[in-house]
């Protein structure tokens, strides 16, 4: 091994001498030194580039033929993130750093500058490799389709990138100017508060990303509603600083990521996953149209199939009770059927027999608190199709029917008339 190293050094020195004497023989005296240094520097660059190409090709061939990327997804992620290229670049620069002493042995004054230059390039290569290792984690969890961990990794990776760029910048400055890193970092102590202020959103975004990933409340692709911003759509991406939401009107909204912790967010993805969506809507009736059912009205409504059995059963109960009451001929005495109550039962049976309503969920028709506009009768149930356009059609069909059907019960729906 030692012999090969010596041969390598001798070869580089021989190449350096060829350039040295070529410039001395053919260049004007004023340009000899410049020509020698320039050509030797180009030789060094070509050597590093050649070594990098050979190493990249060799390492990638090894990965391609000796690692089962389907069986080992980590290897696939490393290969896809091109970490192997960064390793090859670092090795090539290391060999170049060793080679510069053999190439520039006749120009010892250039050693300091070239060492710092190679050191700076090595810092860039190491930083690039570190950032690519972060990409490895992102690719790995993307392959696994673990979306909650992807959010956490995105937050961590972007935080590491920002602080990593800062750290590597300090190291690069130290390498270029040959100063101690402790001196640079010590001078930053006086502006710590300013740095914290600058990175405030970054820190909040990092904390939010970790919280979202661990709580599993949100993930990319979820259908969300944010009342504060009047936003409703699907999450397209959760980054360190911003969260992108594709609205249903095809516009793109961007909110600060830390708002995911401080703002009310309705995650309606559960509706899509269960393919159900809630219907919660009221019809307001004029109280003056409420009345007891007389025999004529009873006979008319008895022809409605959905409440036929209900009316007969209730009629039997009422007749049995009236047989024991005094003044039973007075309609107000004892139990009585009302048009609003009968309509409420009709609406309930209509929902229970509607194939578009999820019968495993809550199905309810209830009276709400009376208002100056009238008495609201609320329909509360779940459609068994959460797709927006289908849901709206189901909801419209239900209320179209109930609004018109209420006329058969002599009920008046309230409207506000402008004068």
PEDAMO-V844772 format. One record per backbone hydrogen bond with DSSP energy under -0.5 kcal/mol. NH is the residue of the N-H (numbers start at 1). CO is the residue of the C=O. E is the energy in kcal/mol with one decimal. If there is no record, write none. Layout:
# PEDAMO-V844772
nh=NH co=CO e=E
nh=NH co=CO e=E
This chain:
# PEDAMO-V844772
nh=5 co=1 e=-2.0
nh=6 co=2 e=-2.3
nh=7 co=3 e=-2.5
nh=8 co=4 e=-2.2
nh=9 co=5 e=-2.3
nh=10 co=6 e=-2.8
nh=11 co=7 e=-2.5
nh=12 co=8 e=-1.9
nh=13 co=9 e=-2.7
nh=14 co=10 e=-2.4
nh=15 co=11 e=-2.2
nh=16 co=12 e=-2.6
nh=17 co=13 e=-2.5
nh=18 co=14 e=-2.3
nh=19 co=15 e=-2.0
nh=20 co=16 e=-2.6
nh=21 co=17 e=-2.8
nh=22 co=18 e=-1.9
nh=23 co=19 e=-2.3
nh=24 co=20 e=-1.6
nh=25 co=21 e=-1.9
nh=26 co=22 e=-2.1
nh=27 co=23 e=-2.1
nh=31 co=28 e=-1.7
nh=32 co=28 e=-0.7
nh=32 co=29 e=-0.7
nh=35 co=31 e=-2.7
nh=36 co=32 e=-2.8
nh=37 co=33 e=-2.5
nh=38 co=34 e=-2.6
nh=39 co=35 e=-2.6
nh=40 co=36 e=-2.3
nh=41 co=37 e=-2.2
nh=42 co=38 e=-2.3
nh=43 co=39 e=-2.2
nh=44 co=40 e=-2.2
nh=45 co=41 e=-2.4
nh=46 co=42 e=-2.8
nh=47 co=43 e=-2.4
nh=48 co=44 e=-2.5
nh=49 co=45 e=-2.8
nh=50 co=46 e=-2.8
nh=51 co=47 e=-2.8
nh=52 co=48 e=-2.6
nh=53 co=49 e=-2.3
nh=54 co=50 e=-2.5
nh=55 co=51 e=-2.7
nh=56 co=52 e=-2.7
nh=57 co=53 e=-2.4
nh=58 co=54 e=-2.4
nh=59 co=55 e=-2.9
nh=60 co=56 e=-2.6
nh=61 co=57 e=-1.9
nh=62 co=58 e=-2.1
nh=63 co=59 e=-2.4
nh=64 co=60 e=-2.5
nh=65 co=61 e=-2.1
nh=66 co=62 e=-2.3
nh=67 co=63 e=-0.9
nh=69 co=67 e=-1.2
nh=72 co=68 e=-2.6
nh=73 co=71 e=-0.6
nh=75 co=72 e=-0.8
nh=76 co=72 e=-1.4
nh=77 co=73 e=-2.3
nh=78 co=74 e=-2.5
nh=79 co=75 e=-2.6
nh=80 co=76 e=-2.5
nh=81 co=77 e=-2.2
nh=82 co=79 e=-0.9
nh=83 co=78 e=-1.8
nh=86 co=82 e=-1.3
nh=87 co=83 e=-2.3
nh=88 co=84 e=-2.2
nh=89 co=85 e=-2.2
nh=90 co=86 e=-2.4
nh=91 co=87 e=-2.4
nh=92 co=88 e=-2.4
nh=93 co=89 e=-2.5
nh=94 co=90 e=-2.3
nh=95 co=91 e=-2.3
nh=96 co=92 e=-2.3
nh=97 co=93 e=-2.6
nh=98 co=94 e=-1.6
nh=99 co=95 e=-2.0
nh=100 co=96 e=-1.8
nh=101 co=98 e=-0.5
nh=102 co=99 e=-0.8
nh=103 co=99 e=-2.1
nh=104 co=100 e=-2.6
nh=107 co=104 e=-2.1
nh=110 co=107 e=-1.8
nh=111 co=108 e=-1.3
nh=114 co=110 e=-2.6
nh=115 co=111 e=-2.9
nh=116 co=112 e=-2.2
nh=117 co=113 e=-2.3
nh=118 co=114 e=-2.9
nh=119 co=115 e=-2.5
nh=120 co=116 e=-2.5
nh=121 co=117 e=-2.3
nh=122 co=118 e=-2.3
nh=123 co=119 e=-2.2
nh=124 co=120 e=-2.1
nh=125 co=121 e=-2.4
nh=126 co=122 e=-2.7
nh=127 co=123 e=-2.6
nh=128 co=124 e=-2.5
nh=129 co=125 e=-2.2
nh=130 co=126 e=-2.6
nh=131 co=127 e=-2.4
nh=132 co=128 e=-1.9
nh=133 co=129 e=-2.0
nh=134 co=130 e=-1.4
nh=135 co=131 e=-1.5
nh=136 co=132 e=-1.5
nh=137 co=133 e=-1.4
nh=138 co=134 e=-1.8
nh=139 co=135 e=-2.8
nh=140 co=136 e=-2.6
nh=141 co=137 e=-2.3
nh=142 co=138 e=-1.6
nh=143 co=139 e=-2.2
nh=144 co=140 e=-1.9
nh=145 co=141 e=-0.6
nh=146 co=141 e=-2.2
nh=147 co=145 e=-1.2
nh=150 co=146 e=-1.8
nh=151 co=147 e=-1.7
nh=152 co=148 e=-1.7
nh=153 co=149 e=-3.1
nh=154 co=150 e=-2.8
nh=155 co=151 e=-2.2
nh=156 co=152 e=-2.8
nh=157 co=153 e=-3.4
nh=158 co=154 e=-2.4
nh=159 co=155 e=-1.9
nh=160 co=156 e=-3.0
nh=161 co=157 e=-2.6
nh=162 co=158 e=-2.1
nh=163 co=159 e=-2.6
nh=164 co=160 e=-3.0
nh=165 co=161 e=-2.8
nh=166 co=162 e=-1.7
nh=167 co=163 e=-2.6
nh=168 co=164 e=-3.3
nh=169 co=165 e=-1.9
nh=170 co=166 e=-1.9
nh=171 co=167 e=-2.4
nh=172 co=168 e=-2.7
nh=173 co=169 e=-2.4
nh=174 co=170 e=-2.3
nh=175 co=171 e=-2.5
nh=176 co=172 e=-2.8
nh=177 co=173 e=-2.3
nh=178 co=174 e=-1.0
nh=179 co=174 e=-1.2
nh=183 co=180 e=-0.5
nh=184 co=180 e=-1.4
nh=185 co=181 e=-2.8
nh=186 co=182 e=-2.2
nh=187 co=183 e=-1.5
nh=188 co=184 e=-0.7
nh=188 co=185 e=-0.6
nh=189 co=186 e=-1.0
nh=190 co=187 e=-0.5
nh=191 co=188 e=-1.3
nh=192 co=189 e=-1.1
nh=195 co=191 e=-2.1
nh=196 co=192 e=-2.6
nh=197 co=193 e=-2.1
nh=198 co=194 e=-2.3
nh=199 co=195 e=-2.3
nh=200 co=197 e=-1.1
nh=203 co=199 e=-2.6
nh=204 co=200 e=-2.5
nh=205 co=201 e=-2.7
nh=206 co=202 e=-2.2
nh=207 co=203 e=-2.4
nh=208 co=204 e=-2.5
nh=209 co=205 e=-2.4
nh=210 co=206 e=-2.1
nh=211 co=207 e=-2.4
nh=212 co=208 e=-3.0
nh=213 co=209 e=-2.1
nh=214 co=210 e=-2.3
nh=215 co=211 e=-2.8
nh=216 co=212 e=-1.6
nh=217 co=212 e=-0.6
nh=221 co=235 e=-2.2
nh=222 co=219 e=-2.0
nh=224 co=222 e=-0.7
nh=224 co=233 e=-3.1
nh=225 co=266 e=-2.3
nh=226 co=231 e=-3.2
nh=227 co=225 e=-0.5
nh=229 co=226 e=-1.0
nh=230 co=226 e=-0.8
nh=230 co=227 e=-0.6
nh=231 co=226 e=-2.0
nh=233 co=224 e=-2.3
nh=234 co=246 e=-2.2
nh=235 co=222 e=-2.3
nh=236 co=244 e=-2.9
nh=237 co=244 e=-1.4
nh=239 co=237 e=-0.6
nh=239 co=242 e=-2.7
nh=243 co=255 e=-2.7
nh=244 co=237 e=-2.5
nh=245 co=253 e=-3.0
nh=246 co=234 e=-3.0
nh=247 co=245 e=-0.8
nh=247 co=251 e=-2.6
nh=248 co=232 e=-1.5
nh=250 co=247 e=-1.7
nh=253 co=245 e=-3.1
nh=253 co=251 e=-0.5
nh=255 co=243 e=-2.2
nh=257 co=241 e=-2.0
nh=259 co=256 e=-1.6
nh=260 co=257 e=-2.1
nh=261 co=258 e=-1.4
nh=262 co=258 e=-0.9
nh=263 co=259 e=-2.2
nh=266 co=225 e=-3.1
nh=267 co=265 e=-0.7
nh=268 co=223 e=-2.5
nh=268 co=266 e=-0.9
nh=269 co=223 e=-0.5
nh=271 co=268 e=-0.8
nh=272 co=268 e=-0.9
nh=273 co=269 e=-2.6
nh=274 co=270 e=-2.6
nh=275 co=271 e=-0.9
nh=276 co=271 e=-1.6
nh=277 co=383 e=-1.8
nh=279 co=381 e=-3.6
nh=280 co=278 e=-0.5
nh=281 co=379 e=-1.7
nh=283 co=377 e=-2.1
nh=285 co=283 e=-0.6
nh=285 co=375 e=-2.5
nh=286 co=412 e=-3.2
nh=287 co=285 e=-0.5
nh=289 co=286 e=-1.7
nh=290 co=287 e=-1.9
nh=293 co=337 e=-2.9
nh=294 co=292 e=-0.5
nh=298 co=294 e=-2.7
nh=299 co=295 e=-2.5
nh=300 co=296 e=-1.8
nh=301 co=297 e=-2.5
nh=302 co=298 e=-1.8
nh=303 co=300 e=-1.0
nh=304 co=301 e=-2.0
nh=305 co=303 e=-0.6
nh=307 co=304 e=-1.2
nh=308 co=304 e=-0.7
nh=308 co=305 e=-0.8
nh=309 co=305 e=-0.5
nh=311 co=307 e=-2.6
nh=312 co=308 e=-2.0
nh=313 co=309 e=-2.3
nh=314 co=310 e=-2.5
nh=315 co=311 e=-2.7
nh=316 co=312 e=-2.1
nh=317 co=313 e=-1.9
nh=318 co=314 e=-2.6
nh=319 co=315 e=-2.6
nh=320 co=316 e=-2.2
nh=321 co=317 e=-1.9
nh=322 co=318 e=-2.6
nh=323 co=319 e=-1.5
nh=324 co=321 e=-1.5
nh=325 co=322 e=-1.2
nh=328 co=325 e=-0.6
nh=330 co=327 e=-1.9
nh=333 co=330 e=-1.4
nh=339 co=291 e=-2.4
nh=342 co=338 e=-2.3
nh=343 co=339 e=-2.1
nh=344 co=340 e=-2.3
nh=345 co=341 e=-1.9
nh=346 co=342 e=-2.3
nh=347 co=343 e=-3.0
nh=348 co=344 e=-2.0
nh=349 co=345 e=-2.5
nh=350 co=346 e=-2.4
nh=351 co=347 e=-2.0
nh=352 co=348 e=-2.3
nh=353 co=349 e=-1.4
nh=354 co=351 e=-1.3
nh=355 co=353 e=-0.6
nh=357 co=354 e=-1.7
nh=358 co=382 e=-3.4
nh=359 co=357 e=-0.7
nh=361 co=358 e=-0.8
nh=364 co=380 e=-3.0
nh=366 co=378 e=-2.1
nh=368 co=376 e=-2.7
nh=371 co=374 e=-3.0
nh=374 co=371 e=-1.4
nh=375 co=285 e=-2.4
nh=376 co=374 e=-0.6
nh=377 co=283 e=-2.9
nh=378 co=366 e=-3.0
nh=378 co=376 e=-0.6
nh=379 co=281 e=-3.4
nh=380 co=364 e=-3.1
nh=380 co=378 e=-0.6
nh=381 co=279 e=-2.1
nh=383 co=277 e=-3.1
nh=384 co=356 e=-2.2
nh=391 co=387 e=-3.2
nh=392 co=388 e=-2.5
nh=393 co=389 e=-1.5
nh=394 co=390 e=-2.4
nh=395 co=391 e=-2.7
nh=396 co=392 e=-2.3
nh=397 co=393 e=-2.4
nh=398 co=394 e=-2.0
nh=399 co=395 e=-2.1
nh=400 co=396 e=-2.7
nh=401 co=397 e=-1.9
nh=402 co=398 e=-2.4
nh=403 co=399 e=-2.4
nh=404 co=400 e=-1.6
nh=405 co=401 e=-2.9
nh=406 co=402 e=-1.8
nh=407 co=404 e=-1.4
nh=408 co=405 e=-1.4
nh=409 co=406 e=-1.0
nh=410 co=407 e=-1.7
nh=411 co=406 e=-1.9
nh=413 co=411 e=-0.5
nh=414 co=284 e=-2.6
nh=417 co=415 e=-0.7
nh=418 co=416 e=-0.5
